[in-house]
C-alpha cells in the first residue's frame, strides 16, 4: 500500500509539472508582443509606444511575403488620408521594387525589417551590422532616401541587437497594438482588436499581406480619427533625442 501511494504521488507530481509546462507555452504564445520583454534594470529595449499628450499614433505594415493585398491597403490608406510606416525585408524590396516605389511615392515611410527575416538575437554583432547595412542600402537604392527605422523580425531581440541598431543610427521599433492580421482574423475581429487597444502614442502592427487587413482599415481609420487620434508615420511619432525608455518599452521625453 505504501509503495502504491508513493507511486501515485510521483504520477500526480509528473502530471502537475507537465500541465505547468504546457500552460507556460500557451501563455507565451498568447502574449501580446508588448509583453515579451524583461523588466529587469539595464535591459536594452526598442520603442513599443511613445508617451504623448496630442493623441498621435502610428500604423505600421511589415513586408516580407507577397504583394497580393498591398494595393488594396494603399488604396484604403489614401482614402483615409493616412500616412503609414512600412518595414521591408531586403528580399521583399529586391523582389518588388515597383511596390517599394509606389509606397514611397504615396508619402509613406519605409524602414528596414532586416535582410533575411532571421531570428537576429542569435546573430553576432558582425552579422547584425551586415543585415542592417545591406537591407538599408537596398531600400535607399530604390527610394533615394535614408533609412532610420528598424523592426526586428518576429519581434525577437536581445541587448546586442538593440544596442547595435541604435549605434548604427537605426531606431528599433516594436508595437503595443497587434492586429494579429497574419492569423487571417476576420475584418471585424481586426477592427475590434485595434480600436480597443489604442492609446495616445500607440504603434499598431499590421502586415502588407494580411488577407482581411485592407477590408478592416476603413473602419479602423474612421473610428480612431473620430475619437480624436491623428495618424503619423513612426518617424514623426518618436522622439529623436532627449528621451528614455521605461520598463514597458514606452518612449518618454526627458523633462
N, C-alpha and C positions, 0 to 999 in steps of 0.2 A: 504493500500500500504506500509506504514511504517513497519507494522508488518511482511509483506511478505519479505521485504528487510532484516530485522533483521534475520528472519529465514534462508534466503539464505546465509547470512554471516556465520551463525553457521554451515550450511551444508558444505560450502566451507572450513571453518576452520577445521571441523572434517575430511574432505577428505584429507586436507593437512597434518594433524597430522598422519592419517593412512598411507599415502604414505611415509612419513618420517620414520615411524616405520618399514615398510616393507623394505625400502631401507637400513635402518641400519642393519636389519637382513641379507640381501643379502650381504652387504659389509663385515660383519663379516665372513659369511660362505665362501665368495670368497677370503678372505685374505690369503696370504701366512703365514705359521706358524711363520716365522721370523718376521712378522709384529705384532704378537699378544703379545705385552708386553708394559708396561708403560715406558715412557722415563723420568719419574719423578726422581729426585735426591734421592738416597738411596735405590732404588728398587733392590732387590737381583735377579740377572739374571743367567741363565745357559749359557753354551757356545754354541752359534749359529754358529760361524765360528772363524777362527784364522788368525790374521794378520801375513802373511808370505811373503817372497820375493823369495822363492825357488819353488813356484808353486806346493807344495804338497797339496793334497786333500784327503778326505776320503769318501768312500761309505759305507753306513750302511743299515742293514736289521732288521726290528722289527719282532720278532717271538712271535705270540700269538695264531694264528689259523691255524691248519693244516700243512701238510708237502708235499702236492701233487706236488708242484713246486720247492721244496728245492733242490733236487738232480740236477735238470737242472740248477739252479742258481749256485750251487757249481761247476758244470762242466764248466759253462761259465767263472767263476772266475779263475778256474785252467787253462783254455785255454788262458786266458788273462794274466796270471801270476800276478794276483792281490790278495792281502790280504785285507779282509774287516773286519768290526766290526758287530757282531750280538748282538742285545739286546733282551734277552729272559725273558718271564714271568716264574714264578716258576711252574705254572701248565703245561706250554708247556715243560719245562725241565723234569718234572716228568713223563709226558706222552710220551716223545720222547727222552729218554736217548741215544739211538743209534745215532740219528741225532746230538745230542749235541757232542758226541764223534767224529763223523765224521767231524763236523765243526771244532772242536778243533784240530784234527789230521791233517787237511788241512792247519793249520797255521793261522787260523782266530782268531780274538779277540772276547771275549764274555763279555758282560756287562749285568746288570740286567735291566729289564723292569717292575719291581715290582713283587709282589706275585700274585695279583688278577686282575691286569689291571683296577683298580678303578680310579675315579677322586680324586687324592691324595691331592688336595688343600682343600678338605672337611674334611681331617683327622686331628686328634690330633697329637702332636709330638710322643706320645707313639705308636700310630697306624702306623705312618710313619716309626719309627725305627723298629717296628716288621716286616713290609713288606720288608724293605730293608735288614734286617738281615736274615730273613728266605729265601728270594729269592737268596741272595748271597750265603748262605750256600748250597742251592740246586745245584747251578752251581758248586761250589767248590767241592761238593761231587762227581760229575761226572768227572770233569776235573782235580782236584787236584791243581788248580791254583786260586790265589786270584782274586777277582773282585774289580775293581777300578773305573768303569764307570756306570752311571745310566741314563736312559732316562725315563722321566715321561710319563705315559700313556696319550694318546690324546694330548700330548704337553701341558698339563694342570699343572700349578704350581702356588704357591704363595711364599712369602718370607720364611715362615716357612719350606716349603718343600725343597727349595734350601739351606737354612742355615743348616737344619738338615742333608741333604745329604753331604754337604761339611764337617760338623763336624764329620761325620762317615767315612770320607776319600774316599767318592764316588764323583767323578767329575760329576756334572749334565750336560748332553749334549743334545742339541736340533739339529737343522739343519737350513741351509739357502737355500737349494735347495730341493724342494719337487717334487718327481716324479709323485705323485698322482696315482701311480700304483694300489692302492687299489680300485680306481674307475673304474678299468678294461679299462683304456685307451688303444688304440692300441699301438703296439710296437713303431711305428714311432712317435706317439704323446709323448710317454715316452722319447724317444731319444731327440726329439726337446725341450721338457721342461728342460731336464737336461743339455744338451750341451749349450743351450742358456743362462743359468743362472750361470754356474760355474765360479768361480774366484779363485785365489790363496787362500788357506786356507778354501775352502768350505767344508761343510759336507752335503752329499747327503742322503736323506731319501728314502728308498725302503722297501719292505716287502717280507718276505720269501714265502708268499702265493699269491703274485701278479700273475694274470693269464698270463700276457704278459711280465713280468719282465725279465725272462730268455731270451726270444726272443730279447728283446731290449738291453741286456747287451753287446754283442759283438760290436755293433755299438757305444754304449756309451764309452766303454773302449778304443776301437781303435781310435775313434775321439779325445778324450781328451788326450790320450797319444801322438797322432800325433801333438797336439797343445803344447806339452811340459809339460803336467801335470804328476805328479807322484802320484800314489795311495799308501797310507799307512793307517794302522789302526788308529783309532781315538787316541789311546794311544800314538802313535808316532807323531801325528799331534799337539796335545795340549801342552801347557807349564804346567809343574807340579808345579812350584813355580815362584815367582817374576813376577807376571802378574797382570793386571787389566782387567776388562770387561767394554767396553764402552757402551753407551746407546743403541746401536744397537745390543748388545749381542756379539760383536766381541772381542775375547780374544787378548790382546796386551801385548807383553813382555815389562817389565819395562826397562827403559834406564839404 
